[in-house]
Amino acid sequence: MWGIAVDSPSLYSCSSASGYRGRSPATGIRMTITAVLTFLGGIGLFLLGMKLMTEGLTTAAGDTLRTILSAATRSRFRAVISGMAITALVQSSGAVIFTTVGFVNASLLSLAQAVGIIYGSNVGTTVTSWIVALLGFNLDLQALSMPMIGVGMTISVMVGDGRWGALGRALAGFGLFFLGIDVLRGAFDGLGDAINLAQWADRGIPGLLLFLLIGSVLTILMQSSSASLAVTLTAAAGGLIPLTAAAAMVIGANVGSTTTGLFAVFGATANAKRAATAHVIFNVVTGTVSFLMMPVLLWGVEQIVNLFPGESAVATSLAIFHTLVNLIGILIMWPLTGLLVKFLEQRFKSTEEDAARPRFLDRNVQQTPSLAFDALAQELHRMNGMANHLAREAISAEDRHNPNLEAAHRILENLSYAISEFASGIPRHGLNSEQLSALPDAQRVAQYLVNLAEHAQEMVVAHPLVDLAQDELNQSRNQLRAHAVALLDLARVDQADWKLETLNEARAGFESEYQAMKAALLHAGTAGELDPRRMIHSLERMSDLHRVIDQASKAAVYLDRYIRQTRVVLTPPPEVLAAVPDTNVAPPVSPTQESPAEEESHEPR
């Protein structure tokens, strides 16, 4: 028998409150194992609840996320407030950082504004701590969570994938969130006397560093600082760890949360890497200063906690501590933001210098359709700028030896493949009919631009310019080339006064002039005024030019339709416009014909 006397100096007789006194070691071990398994189940419920809650709220919010973040463009202070608001809304700082990266990639936010949002998102994560502290220990969580789960899933099943269905899943997620807290609370009640972690907290700075590491590891393993904070608060409230150790774990959870962003930027764009690095720098600096100031912060918490009396005093103290830590981080980093942005802008330039790699198609925003549409629009516009520059260079080329044309063709092909892959990976559920039809339009635009590059290359390499032996013919050809350049200007849909009707009219004028030039060449060739070989060669070059303009016009038409269907705000990056230099061809001549070309008149408007 494994009988143990009441006065025996055994682990299982160290506390009368635990219920372990007088029980056999086997019974104690079984109870410990049960408590550990219950703990794991509570973590699972909590993480599942957070996942449903975040995904449901993000989907239901839709364009609200874009509206909140758009306020960040006005000032750095508004950026911080936007970060706090959106994190409190979706209950996930990781989701906010990914969303922010998407806005930076789409040039809707500057890096400085994104850094402000990251500051605010760290303060927004404290909402989870306050929910656990104020509700998790003062309410009957099972009575609260079960109706939430039932009502939420009923709404989700009945409504489907729409906004109300997403809200239903979010409500069910809240229920699982509270149920997970209740299970964790019960698990720590059983583990409190079986596992003595408090002894490590009495070992000074090394002991506190150990708990800081535990907080970081928990966050890394669960990929959720909210889950790690819930574990910390319930463990402290259950008596498993003292307040100082729990405070160190809170700092560790803050530092560990940076790994979510770091894992997400492998193979991502330079802007994604800069934003993730800003998150790391903020949290590491904040964590270091907070750890050094821990005695002062805990003293301040003690002064404040008296304003929140109740059974959850320990959990409330930690929620206050968590809030103070992140507010101190903002106070420290606020005056250093300019230096931080300059430092980051000098880093991660290799991807930006590789033109063949997508600059805006970040996989972190692919699962949020509103952001994915923004990214696609910006990458398509970047392609359009590159193709426009390529077409101008081909039109003005006098020599067939131009290696830039072949390289640009390959770049546009690679970007077209990337756009098709990105578009096919955007979730279709919750999209309206216009958004669904916009995705094929995006791929049409990419293909038109690749075709443009192919015809431009053929125009220069296979059919270089030849002298037409007549000043009138040469002048007419130069005028046609000038009209082609002018039409390429009209194919840039980012212009504030861009109108499809204007493009159609210019396209009709170009078509009329093209047909007149073609007739003049055929007449000169058949009348013996032009060498037949020169005539055929010039006709083939003109045909290539006609195809280039045709593909550029169609790309503009479908890009315009894509923008209107998805309601994105097209903000071209500076490097796109800078990549379109002046050409040496004759100055543009205004088209004289007014009637739209038959082909273009049937294009979508």
C-alpha positions, 0 to 999 in steps of 0.5 A, a space after each residue: 500500500 502507498 498509504 501516507 500519514 497526515 503528518 508525512 512530509 510529502 508533496 501531497 500533504 503540503 496543502 489542505 485546500 487542494 484535496 491531495 492530503 491523505 490520498 495515495 501518490 497514484 491518485 494524486 498523479 491521476 488528478 495531476 494528469 487529469 488537470 493537465 489534460 483539462 488545461 490542454 482542452 481549455 487552451 484548445 477551446 480558447 484558440 478555437 474561439 479566438 479563431 472563429 471570433 477573429 475570422 467572423 468579425 473580420 469577414 463581417 466588418 468587410 470594408 469597415 476595416 478599410 474605413 478605420 485604417 483610412 483614418 490613419 492617413 491623416 496623422 500619426 495619432 489617428 494611426 495609433 487610434 485606428 490600430 487600437 480600434 481595429 485590434 479591439 474589433 477583430 481581437 487579433 493584433 496579428 490580423 491587424 498587422 497583416 491588414 496594415 501590410 496590405 495597405 502599405 503594399 497598396 500604397 494606401 498607407 505610408 510606412 510611418 502611418 503603418 508604424 503608428 497602427 502597430 503601436 496602437 494594435 499593441 494597446 488594443 490587445 489589452 482588451 483581451 486581458 480586460 475581458 478575462 479580468 472583468 468577466 472571467 472571474 465575476 460571471 458564471 461563464 458556462 451560463 454565458 458561453 453556452 447560449 452564445 455558442 448555440 445562438 451563434 452556430 444556429 445563425 451561421 448554419 441558417 444564414 450561410 456565408 454572408 455577413 450575418 453568418 460571419 457574425 454568428 460564427 463570431 458570437 459562437 467564437 465568443 462563447 468558446 472563448 469564455 468556455 475556454 477561460 472557465 476550463 482553464 480556471 478549473 484546471 489551475 484550481 487542480 494544479 495549484 498545489 500539485 505544481 509549485 512554480 512559486 518557488 522559481 519566482 523567489 530566485 530574483 532576476 533569473 527566476 523572473 527571466 525564466 517566467 518571461 521566457 515561459 510567456 514567450 514560449 507559450 505565445 510562440 507555441 500557440 501563435 496567440 498572445 491573447 491565449 498566452 495572456 489568458 493562461 497567465 491571468 487564470 494561472 495567477 488568479 488560481 494561485 499557481 504563480 505569484 503576481 511578479 512572475 505573472 507580470 514577467 509572463 505578460 512581458 514575455 507574451 508581448 515579445 513572443 507575439 512578434 514571431 507571428 509576423 516574422 513567420 508570415 514575412 518569409 518570401 513576402 514583400 519588402 514592405 511586409 518585412 519592414 512592418 514586421 521589423 517595426 513590430 519586433 523593435 517596438 515589442 523588444 524595446 517595450 519589453 526590455 524597459 518594462 522588465 527593468 521598470 517592473 518594481 515601479 510598474 507593480 507599485 503603480 498597479 497597486 495604487 490603481 487596483 484599489 479602484 477595481 475591488 473584487 475577487 479578481 484583484 490579481 487578474 485586474 492587476 495584470 490587466 492594468 500592468 499589461 496596459 501600462 506596459 504598452 502605453 509606456 512603449 508608445 511613450 518611448 517609441 513616439 519621438 523615435 518613430 522618424 528615425 525608426 522609419 528611416 532605418 527601416 526604409 534603408 532595409 530589405 531593398 533586394 526584393 524591390 530591386 527585382 522587377 520580375 517579383 510582385 511588389 504588392 501581392 503579399 500572401 498575408 493579405 490574400 485571405 482578406 478579399 477587400 485587401 487582396 483586391 487592393 493588392 491586385 489593382 496595384 500590381 496590375 497598375 504597376 504592370 500597366 506602367 511597365 508595359 506603357 513604358 515598354 510600348 513607348 520605347 518600342 515606338 521610338 526605337 530606331 534600332 532593332 538591337 534593344 535588350 530591354 524589350 526582351 527582358 521586359 517581356 519576361 518580367 511581364 510574363 512572370 508578373 502575369 503568372 503571379 497575378 493568376 496564382 494570387 487571384 485564384 487563391 482569394 477566398 470566394 465565399 462572401 464575395 458579391 457578383 461584381 467581385 466574382 466577375 472582377 477576378 477574371 478581368 484582372 487576369 485579362 488585364 495581365 494577359 493583354 499587357 503580356 501580349 502588348 510586350 510581345 507585339 512591341 518586341 516583334 515590332 522592333 526586332 522583326 520589323 525595324 523602321 525603314 525609310 519610306 523614300 517620300 517625305 509625306 509618307 515618313 511624316 504621316 508615319 511619324 504622326 501615327 506614332 505620335 498619336 500612338 504615344 498620346 493614346 498610351 497616355 490616355 490608357 493610364 487609368 490613374 489620372 484624375 480626369 480619366 474617362 473611358 469615352 475619351 479613350 474610345 474617341 482617341 482609339 477611333 481617331 487612331 484607327 482612322 489614321 491607321 487605315 489611311 496610312 495603310 491605304 497610302 502605303 498600298 497605293 505607293 507600293 502598287 504605283 511603283 513609288 515605293 519598293 514592294 519590300 519596304 511597303 510590306 515591311 512597313 505594313 507589318 510594322 504598322 500592324 504590330 503598332 496597331 496590335 500594341 495600341 489595341 492591347 493597351 486600350 483593352 488593358 485600360 478598359 478592363 482595369 477600369 472595370 475591375 477598379 469600379 467592380 471592386 471599389 478599390 482606390 487606385 494610388 499609383 506608387 511613385 516608381 511607376 510614374 517615374 518609370 515612364 520617361 519622355 520619348 523622342 518621337 514627334 509631339 502628339 497630334 490631337 485626333 481629328 475623328 470623333 466617332 468611336 471605333 466599332 471594336 471599342 464601342 462594345 467594350 465594357 463601360 
